[in-house]
Amino acid sequence: MGFKVAIIGRPNVGKSTLFNRLVGKKLALVDDTPGVTRDRRVHAAKLYDLHFDVIDTAGFEDAAASTLPGRMRQQTEIAIREADLIFFTVDAKSGLMPDDRTFADVVRKSGKPVVLVANKAEARGAQGGMLEAWELGLGEPIPVSAEHGQGMPDLRDAVIAALGEERAFGEDEEEPGDEIAVSEALIGEDISDPDAEPAYDDTKPLRIAVVGRPNAGKSTLINALIGEERLLTGPEAGITRDSISVDWDWRGRRIKLFDTAGMRRKSKVQEKLEKLSVQDGLRAIRFAEIVIIVLDATIPFEKQDLQIADLIIREGRAPVIAFNKWDLIDNPQELLAELREKTERLLPQVRGIQAVTVSAETGRGLDRLMDAVIKTHKVWNSRVSTGKLNRWLEGILAHHPPPAVAGRRLKIKYVTQAKTRPPGFVVSCSRPDVMPQSYVRYLSNSLREAFDMPGVPIRVALRTSDNPFAGRAKKR
């Protein structure tokens, strides 16, 4: 990308709304409550013929460094250092506040070029607030309405004036959206050659979502993996609200990590903002390939943990369990044996799921976790040829044929793999509507054992072949 823009301002001036307007998608959570955004989010953006990266930041607040607002402010200061241009955003409707003046000094001292954005300019009485913004000494305020898309041409002209044409129209290294298009093409990808067993491609980008209950250590785990304090963490539960993506290079492979908000039981989620956060997390799960379920090793396998795991399996994603906070465990060997037994018993639908003990605080077990992720991803992408499947089916039918229903034996003709990600098989049989589910589970478990597919969902669909003579009257 040519340059980076950071959107800065006090809480509730419309920074996330402007961010969504520039990226062309509703990525950042927006609500009337001040302080919704906490982490900084980076995404490719477009303003007419300008292409750049935009950073959404938390509202600037004057607070002690040890407090949550203070830690949010540190993230915003990092964004200022990373940016080439700053959009200092003020609320034209409510006019200048003391904090606006304080933070204008911070931005001015950074030495970065600044565009003063007077948002909510469509409101009645906004003209006075816009004229007040001149007092900040950051140049001419640009009246915009991020909600309605007004004033964007003026904003474009202000960016060019601040950076200069050569910098603003610099050659892009890649077309915006290329990376996203490549990643999205991977989701649900089928294999076109029905009998091929392609080798696993370990150069393709990988999308990993990290999910779990509040305060399980999801953000701390991602920070430990990438080796920097990229995401906001702390002892408070529920710090993360948006689903934040982080780009990471692991052993030469591009990985996009998605940090998600903690998911509580549905009955406890009352606030609109928390509902939006959970929906954002569910969206991240649907677009991920691997989902790391972070469990607190001190209180593992709560009912909500199992519901999260069941949701991931029903979505067809590949799950990996990380038992976090292992550094707090006094009797690791005893607990490990207990956790293995519980994992097999409570998650039978993904028998053999990869489960790793980690400590995000100390960095212990992170390499083993990533090895488990790659191993599970290989299984999730695996394909078995039709010939091997039908030789396996012959043995199954000889050993345990399908039962008779209403006095008539069910016949299975053949089986083939229709798709991967997750592995999906089609079984051609007579009367699929009366095939017992217990026998379908038997086929699924036998497939898992025979072709070494532990820890991923397996789909088995029943089909019947068309009878070419159906409906014809018998000729005499």
Backbone hydrogen bonds, N-H to C=O, Kabsch-Sander energy under -0.5 kcal/mol:
donor,donor_aa,acceptor,acceptor_aa,energy
2,G,51,H,-0.7
5,V,53,D,-2.9
6,A,85,L,-2.3
7,I,55,I,-2.6
8,I,6,A,-0.7
8,I,87,F,-2.5
13,V,10,R,-0.8
18,L,14,G,-1.9
19,F,15,K,-2.4
20,N,16,S,-2.7
21,R,17,T,-2.0
22,L,18,L,-2.2
23,V,19,F,-2.3
24,G,20,N,-1.5
25,K,20,N,-0.9
27,L,25,K,-1.7
36,V,33,T,-0.7
41,R,56,D,-2.0
43,H,54,V,-1.9
45,A,52,F,-3.5
46,K,22,L,-2.3
47,L,50,L,-2.4
50,L,47,L,-1.8
52,F,45,A,-1.9
53,D,3,F,-2.5
54,V,43,H,-2.8
55,I,5,V,-3.0
56,D,41,R,-3.0
56,D,54,V,-0.5
57,T,7,I,-0.7
59,G,37,T,-0.5
60,F,9,G,-2.5
63,A,61,E,-1.1
67,T,64,A,-1.2
71,R,67,T,-2.3
72,M,68,L,-2.3
73,R,69,P,-2.1
74,Q,70,G,-1.6
75,Q,71,R,-1.5
76,T,72,M,-1.8
77,E,73,R,-2.4
78,I,74,Q,-1.8
79,A,75,Q,-1.8
80,I,76,T,-1.9
81,R,77,E,-1.9
82,E,78,I,-2.0
83,A,79,A,-1.7
84,D,4,K,-2.2
85,L,4,K,-1.8
86,I,113,P,-2.2
87,F,6,A,-2.9
88,F,86,I,-0.9
88,F,115,V,-1.8
89,T,8,I,-3.5
89,T,87,F,-0.8
90,V,117,V,-2.7
92,A,90,V,-0.8
92,A,119,N,-2.5
95,G,91,D,-1.5
100,D,97,M,-0.6
101,R,97,M,-1.3
102,T,98,P,-1.9
103,F,99,D,-2.8
104,A,100,D,-1.7
105,D,101,R,-1.3
106,V,102,T,-1.2
107,V,103,F,-2.4
108,R,104,A,-2.3
109,K,105,D,-2.2
110,S,106,V,-1.0
111,G,107,V,-0.5
111,G,108,R,-1.2
112,K,107,V,-0.6
115,V,86,I,-3.1
117,V,88,F,-2.6
117,V,115,V,-0.7
118,A,116,L,-0.6
118,A,142,I,-2.1
119,N,90,V,-2.3
119,N,117,V,-1.0
121,A,144,V,-2.4
123,A,120,K,-1.4
126,A,123,A,-1.6
128,G,125,G,-0.6
129,G,92,A,-0.6
129,G,125,G,-0.8
130,M,126,A,-2.3
131,L,127,Q,-2.1
132,E,128,G,-1.9
133,A,129,G,-1.2
134,W,131,L,-1.2
135,E,132,E,-2.1
136,L,133,A,-1.5
137,G,134,W,-1.8
142,I,116,L,-2.9
144,V,118,A,-2.3
145,S,150,Q,-2.3
149,G,145,S,-1.9
150,Q,145,S,-1.2
152,M,149,G,-0.7
155,L,151,G,-1.7
156,R,152,M,-2.4
157,D,153,P,-2.1
158,A,154,D,-2.1
159,V,155,L,-2.0
160,I,156,R,-2.1
161,A,157,D,-2.2
162,A,158,A,-2.1
163,L,159,V,-2.3
164,G,160,I,-2.6
168,A,164,G,-2.6
169,F,165,E,-2.6
170,G,167,R,-1.2
178,D,175,E,-2.0
181,A,177,G,-2.6
182,V,178,D,-2.3
183,S,179,E,-2.1
184,E,180,I,-2.9
185,A,181,A,-1.7
186,L,182,V,-0.6
186,L,183,S,-1.2
187,I,183,S,-0.7
187,I,184,E,-0.7
189,E,186,L,-1.8
192,S,190,D,-0.5
196,A,193,D,-0.9
202,D,200,Y,-0.9
204,K,201,D,-0.7
206,L,254,R,-2.0
208,I,206,L,-0.5
208,I,256,K,-2.7
209,A,290,I,-2.3
210,V,258,F,-2.8
211,V,209,A,-0.6
211,V,292,I,-2.6
213,R,294,V,-0.5
216,A,213,R,-1.2
221,L,217,G,-1.9
222,I,218,K,-2.0
223,N,219,S,-2.4
224,A,220,T,-2.2
225,L,221,L,-2.2
226,I,222,I,-2.5
227,G,223,N,-1.4
228,E,223,N,-1.3
230,R,228,E,-2.2
239,I,236,E,-0.6
244,I,242,D,-0.9
244,I,259,D,-1.5
246,V,257,L,-2.9
248,W,255,I,-2.7
250,W,248,W,-0.6
250,W,253,R,-2.6
251,R,249,D,-0.6
253,R,250,W,-1.7
255,I,248,W,-3.3
256,K,206,L,-2.9
257,L,246,V,-3.1
257,L,255,I,-0.6
258,F,208,I,-2.8
259,D,244,I,-3.1
259,D,257,L,-0.6
260,T,210,V,-1.1
263,M,212,G,-2.1
264,R,262,G,-0.7
268,K,265,R,-1.6
269,V,265,R,-0.8
269,V,266,K,-0.8
270,Q,268,K,-1.0
275,K,271,E,-1.8
276,L,272,K,-2.2
277,S,273,L,-2.0
278,V,274,E,-2.4
279,Q,275,K,-2.3
280,D,276,L,-2.0
281,G,277,S,-1.9
282,L,278,V,-2.5
283,R,279,Q,-2.0
284,A,280,D,-1.7
285,I,281,G,-1.8
286,R,282,L,-2.0
287,F,283,R,-1.5
288,A,284,A,-0.6
288,A,285,I,-0.9
289,E,207,R,-2.5
290,I,207,R,-2.0
291,V,318,A,-2.5
292,I,209,A,-2.9
292,I,290,I,-0.5
293,I,291,V,-0.7
293,I,320,V,-3.1
294,V,211,V,-3.1
294,V,292,I,-0.8
295,L,293,I,-0.6
295,L,322,A,-2.7
297,A,295,L,-0.7
297,A,324,N,-2.5
299,I,296,D,-1.3
306,L,302,E,-1.6
307,Q,303,K,-1.9
308,I,304,Q,-2.3
309,A,305,D,-2.2
310,D,306,L,-2.5
311,L,307,Q,-2.1
312,I,308,I,-2.1
313,I,309,A,-2.2
314,R,310,D,-2.5
315,E,311,L,-1.9
316,G,313,I,-1.0
317,R,312,I,-2.0
318,A,289,E,-2.3
320,V,291,V,-2.2
321,I,354,Q,-2.7
322,A,293,I,-2.7
323,F,321,I,-0.5
323,F,356,V,-2.8
324,N,295,L,-2.6
324,N,322,A,-1.2
326,W,358,V,-1.9
328,L,325,K,-1.6
329,I,326,W,-1.3
335,L,331,N,-2.2
336,L,332,P,-2.5
337,A,333,Q,-1.8
338,E,334,E,-1.9
339,L,335,L,-2.8
340,R,336,L,-2.3
341,E,337,A,-1.9
342,K,338,E,-2.3
343,T,339,L,-2.6
344,E,340,R,-2.0
345,R,341,E,-2.0
346,L,342,K,-3.2
347,L,343,T,-1.7
350,V,347,L,-1.2
351,R,348,P,-1.0
353,I,350,V,-1.2
356,V,321,I,-2.7
358,V,323,F,-2.5
359,S,364,R,-2.3
363,G,359,S,-2.2
364,R,359,S,-0.9
366,L,363,G,-0.9
369,L,365,G,-1.8
370,M,366,L,-2.2
371,D,367,D,-2.2
372,A,368,R,-2.1
373,V,369,L,-2.0
374,I,370,M,-2.4
375,K,371,D,-2.3
376,T,372,A,-2.4
377,H,373,V,-2.4
378,K,374,I,-2.1
379,V,375,K,-1.8
380,W,376,T,-2.6
381,N,377,H,-1.4
382,S,379,V,-1.3
389,L,385,S,-2.0
390,N,386,T,-2.3
391,R,387,G,-1.8
392,W,388,K,-2.2
393,L,389,L,-2.2
394,E,390,N,-1.8
395,G,391,R,-1.3
396,I,392,W,-2.0
397,L,393,L,-2.8
398,A,394,E,-1.8
399,H,395,G,-2.1
400,H,396,I,-3.5
405,V,408,R,-2.7
408,R,405,V,-1.6
410,L,403,P,-1.1
413,K,411,K,-0.5
413,K,428,S,-2.9
414,Y,428,S,-0.9
416,T,426,V,-2.0
418,A,416,T,-0.6
418,A,424,G,-1.8
419,K,424,G,-1.5
421,R,380,W,-2.2
424,G,419,K,-2.5
425,F,459,R,-3.0
426,V,416,T,-3.1
427,V,425,F,-0.5
427,V,461,A,-3.0
428,S,414,Y,-2.6
428,S,426,V,-0.6
429,C,427,V,-0.6
429,C,463,R,-3.3
430,S,411,K,-2.5
434,V,431,R,-1.4
435,M,432,P,-0.8
439,Y,436,P,-0.7
440,V,436,P,-1.5
441,R,437,Q,-2.4
442,Y,438,S,-1.7
443,L,439,Y,-2.3
444,S,440,V,-2.4
445,N,441,R,-2.8
446,S,442,Y,-2.3
447,L,443,L,-2.5
448,R,444,S,-2.1
449,E,445,N,-2.0
450,A,446,S,-2.9
451,F,447,L,-2.2
452,D,449,E,-0.6
453,M,448,R,-2.4
455,G,351,R,-2.7
456,V,453,M,-0.7
459,R,423,P,-2.4
461,A,425,F,-3.1
463,R,427,V,-2.9
470,A,467,N,-1.5
472,R,469,F,-1.7
